[in-house]
Amino acid sequence: EIIEQSYIPFNIDKTATSDVWSNIYKLVLPNIPEKLFRYRRIDDKGYTIESFKSKTISLCHAGMFPDKYDSYLYIDQDKIHKDLKNALKDALRITLSHITQKSPEIRAEKATKICYYRECGYTDEQIIDKILTDDYVDFCNNIGAAIKKQESRFRNPRNSAKIACFTESVQSKYMWDRYADGYKGFAVEYDFSEYVFSLCAKCDKRDCLDRVHPYLFPIIYSDCRYDATEIVHYYSTLDMSQQTKSQNNIPFPDTLFWIKAFLYKDKETYVYEKEWRFMCCCENRVQENHIELTVKKPTAIYYGTYLPLEQKKKLSLIARSKGIKEYEMYVNNNTASYSLNYREIEND
């Protein structure tokens, strides 16, 4: 409810912005679980093992998620078409009024056409409908293509938002199967109870242009997709030859949208995942599929039941060198329970 009711317009002052964030984090921070887990598969190039070794969290753009409907927005194209048509009608009514008043601001070609229709006996409303049909049909039809183009930017590398996914449970059999390569991967435990600012992994400079403020939020499981109609409508009003919002001189309606858009997931399919999303925006690294952020070292590592021994040894050497606790997953055969358990590996 707080996320849905919170808005930060592009032109809002810093004090008001701070107040909005304060209200959000008053709820979020005390409810961040003491432990959050990230399931990892062993990839061919060893990125996941290297990330564990270097104490970084790898983030990617939403288009790289396994579910291609993740972060899939709802856009009411009928409403956008209707609003644009109404706006055009209002503009034409003003034009008709200017013609009646013989205003010098009227373009000659438009005035000639409207005067001709009036001479033919058309009412003003009939003239408006006729001009919309004759002159603006292509414009309205092109809106659909423009909307599709803007929608796609939320799921490609050009979007500066990069995301890492965590969960509250390390004992989910489905999560091990889906996100840790059928128990052949591993899971990393993090302590976010003292959630702090993070730096780009490329350097340690406080004035680095890649410096980012990551956000950590629980997923909002919903029966409906996030409604991005107003935001996409905003983009349809921009002069796309201008590269920035400031050049268009139109205040962006809600900068929180970039967070809201990635927090909604299908309740029926995913509620069991208990997911939290770690998000950031690196404007200087927009074109990259992955970015790495430095974090506090992991507090523990959990080995999948079928993790290859060679990979397990590599991870274990890293864990031991950094003082990270090690656990292995197993099913207790002394009980009929389906529960997935874990036990600590004692190091000599």
DAFEN-V925545 format. One record per backbone hydrogen bond with DSSP energy under -0.5 kcal/mol. CO is the residue of the C=O (numbers start at 1). NH is the residue of the N-H. If there is no record, write none. Layout:
CO_NH, CO_NH
This chain:
1_5, 2_6, 3_6, 8_255, 9_12, 13_17, 14_18, 15_19, 16_20, 17_21, 18_22, 19_23, 20_24, 21_25, 22_26, 23_27, 24_27, 24_28, 25_29, 27_31, 28_31, 28_32, 29_32, 33_192, 34_193, 36_190, 37_167, 38_188, 40_186, 41_43, 43_46, 46_50, 47_51, 48_52, 49_53, 50_54, 51_56, 52_55, 55_295, 56_58, 57_293, 59_291, 60_163, 61_64, 62_65, 66_68, 67_70, 69_72, 71_73, 73_75, 74_228, 75_77, 76_80, 77_81, 78_82, 79_83, 80_84, 81_85, 82_86, 83_87, 84_88, 85_89, 86_90, 87_91, 88_92, 89_93, 90_94, 91_95, 92_96, 93_97, 94_98, 95_99, 96_100, 97_101, 98_103, 99_102, 103_106, 107_111, 108_112, 109_113, 110_114, 111_115, 112_116, 113_117, 114_118, 115_119, 116_120, 117_122, 118_121, 123_127, 124_128, 125_129, 126_130, 127_131, 128_132, 129_133, 130_134, 131_135, 131_136, 132_136, 136_140, 137_141, 138_142, 139_143, 140_143, 140_144, 141_144, 141_145, 142_146, 143_147, 144_148, 145_149, 146_150, 147_151, 148_152, 149_153, 150_153, 151_154, 152_155, 153_156, 156_159, 158_160, 160_282, 162_280, 163_60, 164_278, 166_276, 167_37, 171_173, 172_176, 173_177, 174_178, 175_179, 175_180, 176_180, 176_182, 176_183, 177_182, 180_184, 180_185, 181_184, 183_306, 185_304, 186_40, 187_302, 188_38, 189_299, 189_300, 190_36, 190_192, 192_195, 193_195, 198_212, 199_294, 200_203, 205_208, 208_211, 212_198, 212_214, 215_279, 217_277, 219_221, 220_222, 220_265, 222_267, 226_74, 226_228, 228_232, 229_233, 230_234, 231_235, 232_236, 233_237, 234_237, 235_238, 238_240, 239_242, 244_248, 245_249, 245_250, 252_10, 254_257, 255_258, 256_259, 256_260, 257_261, 259_262, 260_263, 260_264, 263_220, 264_71, 265_222, 266_270, 267_271, 270_273, 271_274, 274_168, 275_219, 276_166, 277_217, 277_279, 278_164, 279_215, 280_162, 281_283, 282_285, 283_286, 285_288, 289_61, 291_59, 292_201, 293_57, 299_325, 300_189, 301_327, 302_187, 303_329, 304_307, 308_312, 309_313, 310_314, 311_315, 312_316, 313_317, 314_318, 315_319, 316_320, 317_321, 318_322, 319_323, 319_324, 320_323, 325_301, 326_345, 327_303, 328_343, 330_341, 331_333, 332_335, 339_332, 339_341, 341_330, 343_328, 344_346
